[in-house]
């Protein structure tokens, strides 16, 4: 569906505002908490369990009768080293979605509420907070969305063998997850339940598009594993770095959704009260700075 020019302008306006806010000292400080929590968790788990997991996975692959032909073929074509690397690759493929999910959850729980308050105070100081979703509702929404997205990823894995679908399905699923979680979090404090449902329905295509772009941006940290076999061998050390990059991407995406959603909420209330005295926030879906 083609978006209206006004909506496209609002999406782009929120994009550059989010990029600018990423340089705010408070945002930089806030980003350290999920980085420390998620990155520390990744380093600890990698240090404690990586070697054992590789050994167990390698033993299983070695004893697999079904893979005997593959090992023989690799030796025949002069690639016997791939046999030793394959357990690392498989474990990274399994862990990468988990790293993305943990990073998204860390940003959602540890950063987004504070970012919402920061943007509201600077751009929409008169925007009333109706608290349409209690904190536990947001937690359930996020967890349920994560369950659905991970389930969709697992079900769609066989279809990734078809090259065009590999380029479409993962970004679409991550985009849907990002849109569901971040749009909800952006509106939870200020919008009523009815306003939140109306905005997420009216702007669902714009929000989904933003989520897909954020999902494609989130694919960037995965490129850290494509630079050579040495990076795969250093996975326990590089996992926290990868998670830190994911946190930065999702922090930007969170700000993007917050700017767009709060501006849309402000415009919705302005339309509902046309007789109200004009303020400095006259342009719908743009706000001040």
Order of alpha helices (4+ residues) and beta strands (2+ residues): alpha-alpha-alpha-alpha-alpha-alpha-alpha-alpha-alpha-alpha-alpha
